[in-house]
Amino acid sequence: VVPATPLRSEWIGPKAGAQLRDAAIRSVLISLVLIMAYIAFRFDLRFAPGAVIGVFHDTIITIGILALLRKEINLTTVAAILTVVGYSTNDSVVVYDRIRENLGKLRGVGFERLLNVSLSETFSRTIITGGPTILSLLAFFVWGTGALKDFALTLIIGVIVGTYSSIYVASPLLLIFGEGKPVQSRAGSTQAAKPALVPAPK
């Protein structure tokens, strides 16, 4: 029996590894800055911190899980993480867009109640979008090999984390940054989120 011989052998020195690490960190930070500018331009400046913190949360959790699984952080993984950043931003934008629409519909409702209604209205869309995405990625993870398998695993983790962070991280942070403050509406006018009226006890 002829012993198997490797088709290719690669070795990355400490200098190249440091360059890869710095490039990955730089790419993620630049994407976070651009996302904050986009959210602030499209919605309102108070929407931006929640979206950026949510994306930062997704990135850290995804990298942390990969580290616990002892997976290699390479260019494929960095590309998958940047894809997770885009997916998480898209999820947050959908929720924020519904919140902005409800600002004009639910007048006089408490800001916390407005967030709950908006999240309830977008919850089914979030599940319907994330579910088939994860199923497709599972197929790549089960039958894929090498870089494709690692890419699919990173995306599976990122989609799961990004789905819940858009609901439980980005939106609740908006309650901290935007409650009781005027928020720019689609028509360009401003209005403040009014506190809910609680009837006096009889």
N, C-alpha and C positions, 0 to 999 in steps of 0.2 A: 504494500500500500504506500503510495507516494504521500508524504506529509504535506498538509495544506500550507501554502505560502501566502502571506498577506499581499493583497493587491496594492495597498498604499499605506504608508506610515507617515504620520505627521507629528511634529513636536513643536510646541510653542514655548519660547523662553520667557523669563520674567519680564523682560522689556516689552515684548509683544503683548503679554498678558496685561500689563499695566496700561498700555495704549488701548487695548480692547475695553478695559474697565472704564477708563476715562471717557472714551467715545460713547459708551453706553450711558453713563451718567449724564454726559452733555446732551445726548439726544433726548433723554427723558425730560431733563430740565427745560430744554428749548420747547418741547411739545407742551409742557405745562404752562409756560409763559404764553404761547400762542393760543392755547385753549382759554386761558383767563381773558385775553384780549378779545377773543371771539365771543365768549359768553357775555362779557361786559358790553360789547358793541351791539349784539343782537337783543339782549334783554335789558339788564341794568347792572350797574357795578356791584350791587349787593348779591346778585346771583352768582358772580364769578368765584368768590372764595369757597362756597360749598361745593361747586363742581370740581375745582382744582384739588381741594382736600380729599374729595371722594376719589379722584383719579390717583392721587398720591397714595391713598390708602390701598387701592387696588394693586398698584405696582409693588408696594412693600409686602403685602400679604402674598401675592403671587410668587415673588422672589423668595420669600421666607419658606413657603411650602416646597418650592423646588430645592431649597437648601436642606430642608428636613428629609426630602427624598433622595438627597445626595446626587442631584442631577447637575450636569455640567452647564455652566452659563457661557454660551458661545454666541456667535453672530445669529444663528437661527433662533435662539432663545430671546435675544434682544429684539429681533424682528417681531416675534410673537408678542412680547411685552408691549411694543409700540402699537401693535394691532389691538391689544386689550385696552390701551389708552383710548384709541379711537372708538371702540365699542362702548366703553363706559361713558365716554362723553356723549355719544349718540343717545344712550339710555337717559342720561341726565337731562339732555336737551328736550327730549320728548316729555318728560315729567314737568320741566320748567315751562314748556310751552303751554301745557294744560293749566298750570297754576296761573300763568299770565292771562289766559282766556277767562278763567273763573274769577279773576280780579274784577272784571267788568260785569260778570253775571251775578255773582253772589255778593251784592252790596250789603254792608252792615253786618256781615258774618265775621266772627272772630278769625284771626289769621291761622290759628291752629286748626280750626274746623275746616277752613278753606284748603289747607294742605291735606287733611285727611280725605276730603271729597276728591281732590285732584289725584291723589295716589290710588284711591279706589277705582277711579275711572280709567287709569292707565295700567292697573295691575294685570288685567287679563292680556293686554297687548304685550306687556313685558314677558309674561310667562309663555305666550304663544310664540314670541320671537326667540327667546332664549332656549326653549325646549328643543325645537328642531335643529337649532345651531349646535347644541350639545350632542344630539344624536348623530349628526353628520360628523362631528369631530371624533366621536367614539369609534366610528367606522375607520377613520384614518388611524386612530390610536391602536385599535385591535389588529388591523391588517397591514398597517404601515410599518416601515422599517427605518432605522437610522434617524436622520435629521427630521423626516416627516413625522415620526412617532413623537419626538421631543417637541416639535412645533405644535402638534395636536394636543399633547398633554398640557403644555403651557396655556394654550387657548381655552381648554376645558376649565382649568382652574380659574383663569381670568374671567371667563364668561359667568361662572357661578358667583365669583366674588363681586364682579361688576354689576350683576343683576340685583343683588341684595344691597349693595352700597348706594345705588341710585335711589333706593327706597328708604333705607335706614341710616344713611350717612349724609348724602348730598341734600336731600329735602329737609331733614330736621335741622341742619345747619342754616338753612334759609330762614327758619323760624328765629334763630339767634340774630342773624344779620339783617333781617328785613321786617320784623314785626313792628307794627305801629309807625312805619316810615313810608313816605310816598314812593310808589313804585311806578316806573314808566310803563304806560300801557301801549298797545299796538298803535293806537291812533295818535300817540305823542303826548297825551294829557297825563297828568299825574294824579294819583289818588292814594289815600292812606288806608291801611288796613285798620278797620275800626274794631274795637273790642265787642265781643258778643254781649247782648243785653240779657241779663239774668233777671227774671221776674222776682219781685219782692215777695217774701213769704206772707201768706194771709194769716 
